[in-house]
Amino acid sequence: MTMLVLLVTLGHCGVAQEADVNADAIRARYAQAASAMAGGNVDSFLAIYADDYLGPRGATAASMRDQVSGWVSDGADRSVEYAVDEIHANEHHAIASVTETLRFFSAKVALPVERTDRLLHRWQRIGDEWKLVRATMLDEPGRALLNGDAFSDPVYGFSARLPEDWYRYVCSIRNGRQVSLVSPDLTVDLDIMGLKLDDRLNPQFIALVGAQAMRKTVPGYELEGLAESSLGDVAGVRSTAHYTRGGLPVLAQATIATEGRQVFSVGVTACPPDALDHNAPGVGVVLHDFVAETTTEPPGPPERGTLQGRVFECRPLGLRFEVPVGWSAALGTMWDTELHAWSDDGQSRIVVGCRRLPESASGTGAAEGLLLSLDEAAMRHAAASKQLSISDVLVAGLPAVQSTSELTYDGVTRHRTLTVVVAGDVAVLIAADAVPAASVAQLKSVIEAAIQGLQLGPPAP
């Protein structure tokens, strides 16, 4: 008996040591990416991504190359930091929850920009290297909906019992919420989703559209077939498909049901396919106790805001801004939310950025400190610069700080008005500039009206 206990103990120690070695290898890949970004080495940065990588915002390996190349060519002082919360790894598979913070000085907007994302990463050993094969946005507020071995979402109308010992993450998806479960051996992903769409769609149509999208982006994707099924008491369809991920075969099954404009889905991917056999009891727990119901509670506002016509609004941050008449605008991807607006002749532009401040950076003097740091960075990277003024102003009825300056990049001199306002832990910056610098007099009233039209109220729940 003593010998048996000793062997079991040594066995567990060996597994733990192997997990530690693989987790350290994953951390080394994050360090490689951080070093590559700092050095502007696009190929080295992208070496951590698998050729068939899929990530948030529809990212693929190809789109990542375009994006990272843009950051490197446009920016200076580049850095990416990975704060690793946890890693679970074995010889072939790993998952990690990380906070990724990207920073660089953008010459295009003459501002230091940044973006922070909470991500769930799936890694896979491909040959002798660990490669990132999938990434999903994590939804921190959604974690409050986890209650022991159960999950219930009153907004999107679904609840489920969760299998014991599976890793659990709440993820952010467009128009809905997702619970991602990973089997203890890291071979099976089980994604539970609830969505609210603008139109009523039947589940078979959704499955076919999804298959078409997968066929375009996933190597070797083949839809094997559709069959009638259900989730809870809601009728639907079940699809079965096969494809490869990182060169390994994958079995994918998805059960989709609709009730009005609400969509419910339980998706299972097993790599390798036979991993589903010994993880079937966990999958069965979710499918057996899944509850879907119609809800009238509206979904919360998009985290990064919306642009409808001339109105840019980010309710989670309490922000509303109107684009000048006759100008064009588009949402950006930096800070907690971002807007770019420009005149028809392209000679004038406004950038609105908004982010939450850490507690240590908010309070009295926060607006001035932020403005001075932004101006200092812009002047340090400019070929020539001149500070014209710094003054206290009122914006949206709140104290703010405003500077004017002339900045020269690539032989072009622009006149810039930079305004920073802080309300609680929310900071808003508005950078408005024009070229040639002399033309700013003609646009002064347009820029001032846009700045004064800013509304900053309490964040929406």
N, C-alpha and C positions, 0 to 999 in steps of 0.2 A: 504493500500500500504506500509506504514511504517513497519507494522508487517511482511509482506511478505519479504521485504528487510532484516529485522532482522533475520528471519528464514533462508533465503538463506545464509546470512553472517555467522550465527552460524553453518550451515551445512558445509560450506567450512572450517571453523576453525576446526571442528571436524575431517574432512578428513585430513587436514594438520597435526594435532596433532597425528593422527593414523599413518600417513606416517613417522613422526619424530620418534615415538616410535619404529616402525619396522626397520627404518634405524639405530637407535641406537642398536637394537638387532643384526643387521648384523655386525656393527662395533665391537660389543662384541665378535662375532664369530671369526673375524680376530684377535682380541687381544688374544683369547683363543689359536688359532693356533700358534701365535708368541710365547706365553709363553710355549706351549708344545714343540715347536722346540728347544727353548733355554734349556729346561729341558731334552731333549732327550726322551720324552714320545710319542712314535709312535701312540699308540691307541688314546690318547687325540688329537693329531694333525689330525688324520684321521677321528675323530668324526664329523668334519664339512662337510665331503663328504657323499653324498648319495650312497647307495649300487650300483645304476645304473649310477653313475657319468661317463661322457664322457668329455675329454678335449683335448688340443693340443697334437700333436705328437702321436695320437692314445691312449692317456692315459685313463685308466679305474680305478675303485676303487682298483682292485687287483694289477694293475701295479704300482699305487701310493704307495701301501703298500710296495712292493718290493723296489721301489726307495727310499722312505723315510727311510726304515729300513737300506738300504745301506749307506745313508748319516749319520745316527746316529751311525752305527757301525764303519764307516771309519773315521768320522770327529770329531773334537773338535771345541770349540768356535762357535757353530752353532747359526745362527740367521736367521729369515725371517721377513722382514718388508713389510707391506702393506700400501702404500700411496693411500688413497681412493680419487679419483677425484670427483665422484658423485655416489649417490645411489637414485634409484627410487623404492619405495616400497608401497605395500598395505597389506592387511591382509594375503594374500595367496602367493603372488609372489613378487620378487624383482630382479632388475638388478643393477650391480655396475661395473664401470670402475675403475680399480686399477693398480698400478705399484707394482709388486711383486719382491722383491730383496732377494735372498737367498745367504748366506755366510757361509762358514765353512772352517776349516783347514783340508785338505785331507792328511792323513798319506800315502795313496797310492802313491801320487806324491810329497809329502813333500812340498806342497804349499798351501797357503790360496786361495780358489777359490770362485768365485761368479757368479751369473747369474741374470739379470734383464729382466723381461717380462712385457709388457703392455697387460692387459687382460680384456676381457669382461666376467663377471661372471653372471650366472643366478642362483638365489636362489629360493627355494620353501619351504614353511612350510610343514613339514612332522610330523604329530602328534603335539607335543608341541615344536618342535625344527626347526630352520631354517637349511636347508641342501643345500650344493652346488651341483647342478645337471648338469650344463654344464659350460664349459669355452672355450673361443675362443681368439686367438691372435689378438690384435689390430694392425692396420697398420697406424702409424702416418703420414708418407709421403702421403699415400692415401687420407687423409682428405682434401688435397688440391683439389681433384677432386669433392668435394661437392660444389655445387653452388646454394644456396638457396634451393628451392624445386626440384632440379634436380641433377643428377649424370651422368657423362660421362667419360668413360675410353677409350682413344684412343689406348692403347696397346692391351687390351683384347677385344675391339670392341663391347662394349655394353653401352647403356645409358637408363635412365629411369626417369620418373617423380615420385617424392616421395610424399606420402600422408602427408598432414599437420598434425602437432601435434604428429606424431609418433617419437619415439626416434631413432636416426640415428648413426651408427658406421661403420667405414670402417675397415674390418678385413683382416688379412694376411692368405692366404691359399697357399698350394704348387701348383706351376705352374699357379697361377691365382690371382684373387682379388674378395673379397666378400663385399657387402654392407648388413649389418644386421639392419633390422628395427624391432622395438618392439612397439606394439599397446599401446595407452595411458593407458589402463587398465591392461597392462602387461601380457595378456593371449595369445597373438598371436605373433609368430616370423615369419618374412618374410625375407628370405635370397636370395639376387640377386647375381649371380655368373657368371664370365667369366673365362674360362680356355683355355690353349693351350697345347695340348697333342703331344706326339711324333708320334702317329699313328692315322689314321682315324678310328673312331668307330661310329657305328650307335647308335642313342639315346636309342633304346629299349635294346640293349646290356648293355649300361651304367646303365640304370635303374635297370636291373636284377642283375648286379654285385653289385650295391649299395644296393639293397634289401638283397642280400645274406650276405653282410658285416653287415648290420643292424641286421639281424636275429641272427648273432653270438654274438652281443654285447648288444642288446637292449631287455629287458624282454618283452615277449608277442608280439613281432613284427610279424605282418601278412600283407602280400601284398594282398590287395583286388583285384587289377586289373590294367591293362594298357589300355589306350585309345589314339587314334590319337589326336594330338593337334599341337600347334605352338607357337613360341615366335617371335613377330614381323612378318617378312615375311619368317621365317625359320621354316620348318616343324619339328615336334618332337613328343614326347609322353608325356602323363600325367599319373603319378602313384598315387594311393591312398592307404594308409596304416594306420593301427591302432597299437598302442603299449601303454605301460604305462611308466610314468616318475615320480619317487618318489611316486609310488602307485596310481597316477591319470591317467585317460584315456587321450590319445592324438590322434588327427586326423592329419595325415601328407599327404600333397599333394605336388607333385613336377612336374613341367613342364620342360622337357629337350629337347633341340634342338641342332643339330650339323651342322656345315658348314666347310667341310674339316676337319682340325685338331682342329678347335675351337669348344668349348662346351659352351652353354649358359643354365642357369638354374634359375628358380624362385621357391623356396621351401617355403611352408607355414606349420607351425605347430600350432595347436590350443589346448590349455589345460585349460578347458575342451573342447571337440569337438564343442559344440554349441556356443563357443565364436567366432567361425568363422562367424556366422550369423550376429552379430552386428558390426563386423569388416570387413565385405565383401567390403564395399565401398573403404576402404583404399587399400585392396588387388587389387581391380579392377583398381585403378589408375595405379598401376605398370604394371599389365598385359596388359592394354589397350594401354599404351604409350611406351612399351618396344621396343627398337630398337637394332637389332643385325646385325653386318656387318663384312665382312672379312677384316682383317688388315694384313699388312706385317711387321709392326713394331715389332721387337723382344722383348720379355719380358726382364725385367731387370735381372741382375745376382742374384742368391740366396743370401739372406742376410748373411747366415752363411757360405757361400763358398761351394766349391766342392772338392772332392778327385777323381782324374782320374789317374789311374795307380800310378805313384810315385809323381804326381804333386798335391800339395794342393794349392788352389787358392781362395782368398776371394776378389773379385773385389770391393765390396762396401768399403773395408778398404784398398785397394791397396796392398794387401799382396800376395806373391807367395813364396812357399817353396818346395824343392824337398826332398823326403824321401830317405835315403841312399839305395844304391843298395842291394837287398837281404833282406831288412827289410820289416815288415808288418806295416800297419797303419790303423787307423780308426778315424773318426770325433768324437769329444766329444760334450758335451752339456753345458759347462760352458763358462764364459766370453762372449764376442760378437761372438767369434769363437774360436775353439780349435781343436788341432790335437794331437793324441797319436801315436807314432811310436816305434817299439821295434825290437831288433835283433832276429834272429831265435832261439838262445839259451835262450832268455828271460832275459839275464843278463844285457843288456844295453837298455836304452830307452831315448826317446826325447819327451818332451811335449812342444808344441807351443801354446801359448795363446795370444790373441789379443783383445784389448778393447779400446773404446773411453774414453778419460779422460775428466773430467769436466774442464771448462776453468780455474778454480782456481788451478788445479793440473798440467797443461801443462806449457811448456816454459822451460827456462834454469834451469837445476838441477832436472828436473822431472824424468829422467831416474835413476839418482843416488838415489833419494829419494825412488822411487819404489823398486829398487833392495835392498836397506837397509831394507825396511819394510818386503820384502819377506824373506830375509835371517834371520831377527830377529825372525819371526814367525817360520821358520823351525827349528832354533836352540832352541827356547823356548819349542817346543814340542818333540824334539829329546831326547833319553836317554843319548846320548853323542854327542858332536859336536866339530868341530875344524875349525875355519876360516883360510884358507891357503893364500888367496890373494884377492885383489880388484884392478882392473886396468881399465884405459880408453882404449878402442879399437875402431876400425872402423868396422861397419857392414853395408853392402849395401851402402857403401860410406857415411854413417851417423855416427856421434859420438855416442858411446854406452858405457855402463859400464858392466864389467864382473867380477864375483867373482868365486873362487873355494873354496870348503869346503868338509869336511867329516862329514856325518850325520849317526847316528845309530838309527834305529827303529826296534823293536822286535828282537833285537840281531843281526841284519844284518847291516853292515857298507857299505855305498855307497859313492863313490866319485862323487861330483856334480860340473858341470860348469853351472853357471846361467848368462845369458846375457840379458840385457834390452836395447832396443832402442826406442826412441820416435821421431816421425815425426809429427809435428803439434799437433793435438789432438789425435793421434793414438799411443798407446803403444804396443810393442810386447815383449814378454818374451819367451826365449828359455831355458828350463831346460834340460840338458843332464847329465845322470849319469850312473854309471856302478858298478856292484858288482861281485867279491870282489873289494874293492877299488884299489888294486894293478893292476887290469886288465885294468885300464883306459889308461895306457901307450900304450897298443896295439890298443886302439880305438881312441886315441887322434886325429889322422889324419882324421878319418871318421867323428868325431864330429865337428872338426874345419871346414871341407869342407861343412858340412851341415849348420853350422851357417853362414859361408861366402856366401853360396848359396842363402841366404834369399834375396828377392827383396821386397822393400817397396816403392811404387810410389804413385802418386795421386789417390784417390778413384775414381772408375767409377761412372758416374752419374746414 
